[in-house]
Amino acid sequence: MQKIKLYYKGNLRYLLFYYQGRQYLLDRSPKHFLGYVCLPLNWYFYQKVYAISDEELVKIEEKNAKASKFILPTSLAAGLAVFVNAWARMNHIDLFTNFYVNFSIVTSLLLVVIGLLLSFGLLQILYSNKKKDLEKLLNRSLEQSNYYKIKPVNSLRFYVKMLLLRLCFFALALIFALAFIYIKNVAMLLMMILTMFIFLASINVAFVPGEEREYEIVDVRSNNSKN
């Protein structure tokens, strides 16, 4: 079993790695729905892998270099949220006042289900856009793939932390859902959708790029093999 390292090249969905003298892109979006719920299952499912040429790698590197110059710090969004909250308090404005509704329990439950489906749908749209961006960059369709079973090496402590973090996001989504049902404030529903989206998207940590993380290829199947 050969060990590999994963590298982020500007695409949320695909990671670069080198194997047997060639470069490949790992599609880290879960292949099965259960993979979104239970992170370790993704190490037992086969992931799609695409071989790329030297010319395609150059294109990816160049785009990543350009995109990295325009990345805004994440602290900017947090600072803006703090500013808006402080401004509202100083002006005695309740941001949640106009979000109260008078829905029945059944209607509220239905909206919660729709919100959960919306969170999943938004993530699929994001993944789809990332695939289209890559196909446009490479000027070819990403249809012919191989299937690799990949698992981390000596990362137990890291993934325990990640599992706990994902559990916290899931608990928050549940709390917001219950708050919407009983308090009947649409803001709670929106927060549930956001936290559930983060929970589902955090499945990407099943395969983390970086020099400090190692993975091993357990098995390889060609694109003619059935899973």
C-alpha positions as CSV (number, residue, x, y, z in Angstrom):
1,M,0.0,0.0,0.0
2,Q,1.6,3.2,-1.2
3,K,1.4,6.4,0.9
4,I,0.4,9.7,-0.7
5,K,-0.1,13.3,0.3
6,L,-2.9,15.5,-0.9
7,Y,-2.6,19.1,-2.1
8,Y,-5.2,21.8,-2.4
9,K,-5.2,23.6,-5.8
10,G,-8.0,26.1,-5.5
11,N,-10.9,23.7,-6.0
12,L,-13.1,22.7,-3.0
13,R,-14.0,19.4,-4.5
14,Y,-10.8,18.1,-6.0
15,L,-7.4,17.5,-4.5
16,L,-4.1,16.8,-6.2
17,F,-1.9,13.8,-5.4
18,Y,1.0,11.9,-7.0
19,Y,1.0,8.2,-7.5
20,Q,3.4,6.0,-9.4
21,G,5.0,8.9,-11.3
22,R,1.8,10.5,-12.4
23,Q,-0.5,13.2,-11.0
24,Y,-4.2,12.6,-10.2
25,L,-7.2,14.5,-8.9
26,L,-9.2,13.0,-6.1
27,D,-12.9,13.8,-6.0
28,R,-13.5,14.0,-2.3
29,S,-17.3,14.5,-2.5
30,P,-18.9,11.4,-0.9
31,K,-20.0,8.8,-3.4
32,H,-22.8,7.6,-1.1
33,F,-25.3,9.6,1.0
34,L,-24.2,7.8,4.2
35,G,-20.8,9.3,3.6
36,Y,-22.2,12.8,4.4
37,V,-23.5,11.5,7.8
38,C,-20.6,9.3,9.0
39,L,-17.1,10.6,8.1
40,P,-15.1,7.4,8.5
41,L,-17.4,5.6,6.0
42,N,-15.7,7.5,3.2
43,W,-12.5,5.6,3.8
44,Y,-14.3,2.4,3.0
45,F,-16.0,3.6,-0.1
46,Y,-14.2,4.0,-3.4
47,Q,-13.6,7.6,-4.4
48,K,-13.4,8.8,-8.0
49,V,-9.9,9.6,-9.2
50,Y,-8.9,11.3,-12.5
51,A,-5.5,11.2,-14.2
52,I,-4.3,14.5,-15.5
53,S,-1.5,15.4,-17.9
54,D,1.4,17.7,-17.3
55,E,-0.2,20.5,-19.4
56,E,-3.4,20.2,-17.4
57,L,-1.5,20.4,-14.1
58,V,0.1,23.6,-15.3
59,K,-3.3,25.1,-16.0
60,I,-4.5,24.2,-12.5
61,E,-1.4,25.6,-10.9
62,E,-1.7,28.9,-12.8
63,K,-5.3,29.3,-12.0
64,N,-4.6,28.5,-8.3
65,A,-1.8,31.1,-8.2
66,K,-4.1,33.8,-9.7
67,A,-7.0,33.0,-7.4
68,S,-4.9,33.0,-4.2
69,K,-4.2,36.7,-4.8
70,F,-7.9,37.5,-4.4
71,I,-8.8,35.5,-1.3
72,L,-10.3,37.7,1.5
73,P,-9.5,36.8,5.1
74,T,-12.2,34.8,6.8
75,S,-11.9,37.3,9.7
76,L,-13.5,39.9,7.5
77,A,-16.9,38.2,7.5
78,A,-16.7,37.6,11.3
79,G,-15.8,41.3,11.8
80,L,-18.7,42.4,9.7
81,A,-21.1,40.2,11.7
82,V,-19.8,41.7,14.9
83,F,-20.2,45.2,13.5
84,V,-23.8,44.7,12.5
85,N,-24.7,43.1,15.8
86,A,-23.1,46.0,17.7
87,W,-24.7,48.6,15.5
88,A,-28.1,47.0,16.1
89,R,-27.7,47.0,19.8
90,M,-26.6,50.7,19.9
91,N,-29.6,51.7,17.9
92,H,-31.9,49.4,19.9
93,I,-32.9,47.4,16.9
94,D,-34.0,43.8,17.3
95,L,-32.9,41.9,14.2
96,F,-35.3,39.1,14.9
97,T,-38.5,41.1,15.5
98,N,-39.8,40.8,12.0
99,F,-39.1,37.1,11.6
100,Y,-41.8,35.7,13.9
101,V,-44.5,33.7,12.2
102,N,-47.6,31.8,13.3
103,F,-47.2,28.4,11.7
104,S,-48.7,25.2,13.0
105,I,-46.4,22.4,14.2
106,V,-47.1,20.4,11.1
107,T,-46.2,23.3,8.8
108,S,-43.0,24.1,10.9
109,L,-41.9,20.4,10.7
110,L,-42.5,20.5,6.9
111,L,-40.4,23.6,6.6
112,V,-37.6,22.0,8.6
113,V,-37.6,19.0,6.3
114,I,-37.5,21.4,3.3
115,G,-34.7,23.3,4.9
116,L,-32.6,20.2,5.4
117,L,-33.2,19.2,1.8
118,L,-32.2,22.7,0.7
119,S,-29.0,22.5,2.6
120,F,-28.1,19.3,0.9
121,G,-29.2,20.7,-2.5
122,L,-27.1,23.8,-2.1
123,L,-24.0,21.6,-1.4
124,Q,-24.7,19.6,-4.5
125,I,-25.0,22.7,-6.6
126,L,-21.6,23.9,-5.2
127,Y,-20.0,20.6,-6.0
128,S,-21.5,20.6,-9.5
129,N,-20.2,24.2,-10.1
130,K,-16.7,23.1,-9.0
131,K,-16.8,20.2,-11.4
132,K,-17.9,22.5,-14.3
133,D,-15.2,25.0,-13.4
134,L,-12.5,22.3,-13.6
135,E,-13.9,20.8,-16.8
136,K,-13.9,24.3,-18.4
137,L,-10.3,24.8,-17.3
138,L,-9.1,21.5,-18.6
139,N,-11.4,21.7,-21.7
140,R,-12.6,18.2,-21.3
141,S,-15.3,16.2,-19.5
142,L,-14.5,14.5,-16.2
143,E,-16.4,11.2,-16.9
144,Q,-13.7,8.5,-17.3
145,S,-12.5,7.9,-13.8
146,N,-10.8,5.2,-11.7
147,Y,-11.9,4.3,-8.2
148,Y,-9.5,4.4,-5.3
149,K,-10.0,3.3,-1.7
150,I,-8.0,5.8,0.4
151,K,-7.6,6.0,4.2
152,P,-5.6,8.2,6.5
153,V,-2.4,7.2,8.3
154,N,-1.8,8.0,11.9
155,S,-4.4,10.7,12.2
156,L,-6.6,9.4,14.9
157,R,-6.3,12.4,17.2
158,F,-7.0,14.8,14.3
159,Y,-10.1,13.0,13.2
160,V,-11.5,12.6,16.7
161,K,-11.4,16.4,16.9
162,M,-13.1,16.6,13.5
163,L,-15.8,14.2,14.5
164,L,-16.5,16.2,17.6
165,L,-16.6,19.4,15.6
166,R,-19.1,17.9,13.1
167,L,-21.2,16.6,16.1
168,C,-21.3,20.2,17.4
169,F,-22.6,21.5,14.1
170,F,-25.2,18.8,13.9
171,A,-26.3,19.6,17.5
172,L,-26.5,23.3,16.6
173,A,-28.7,22.5,13.6
174,L,-31.0,20.4,15.8
175,I,-31.2,23.2,18.4
176,F,-32.1,25.8,15.7
177,A,-34.7,23.4,14.2
178,L,-36.4,22.9,17.6
179,A,-36.2,26.7,18.3
180,F,-37.9,27.4,15.0
181,I,-40.7,24.8,15.7
182,Y,-41.4,26.2,19.2
183,I,-40.4,29.9,19.0
184,K,-41.7,30.2,15.4
185,N,-38.9,32.6,14.3
186,V,-37.8,32.2,10.7
187,A,-34.3,33.4,11.6
188,M,-33.9,30.1,13.5
189,L,-34.8,28.2,10.4
190,L,-32.2,30.1,8.3
191,M,-29.6,29.4,11.0
192,M,-30.5,25.7,10.9
193,I,-30.1,25.7,7.1
194,L,-26.7,27.4,7.4
195,T,-25.4,25.1,10.2
196,M,-26.6,22.0,8.4
197,F,-24.9,23.1,5.2
198,I,-21.7,23.6,7.2
199,F,-22.1,20.1,8.7
200,L,-22.6,18.5,5.3
201,A,-19.8,20.5,3.7
202,S,-17.4,19.6,6.5
203,I,-17.3,16.1,5.2
204,N,-14.4,17.3,3.0
205,V,-12.2,16.9,6.1
206,A,-12.3,13.1,5.4
207,F,-9.5,14.0,3.0
208,V,-7.4,16.9,4.2
209,P,-4.6,18.4,2.1
210,G,-1.2,19.3,3.6
211,E,2.3,18.0,4.1
212,E,1.5,16.9,7.7
213,R,-1.2,14.4,6.6
214,E,-0.5,11.0,4.9
215,Y,-2.9,8.7,3.3
216,E,-2.5,5.2,1.9
217,I,-4.1,3.7,-1.2
218,V,-5.8,0.5,-0.1
219,D,-7.2,-0.6,-3.4
220,V,-7.6,0.5,-7.0
221,R,-10.4,-0.3,-9.5
222,S,-10.5,0.7,-13.1
223,N,-13.4,2.6,-14.6
224,N,-14.7,-0.7,-16.0
225,S,-15.1,-2.2,-12.6
226,K,-18.4,-2.1,-10.7
227,N,-18.5,-0.9,-7.1
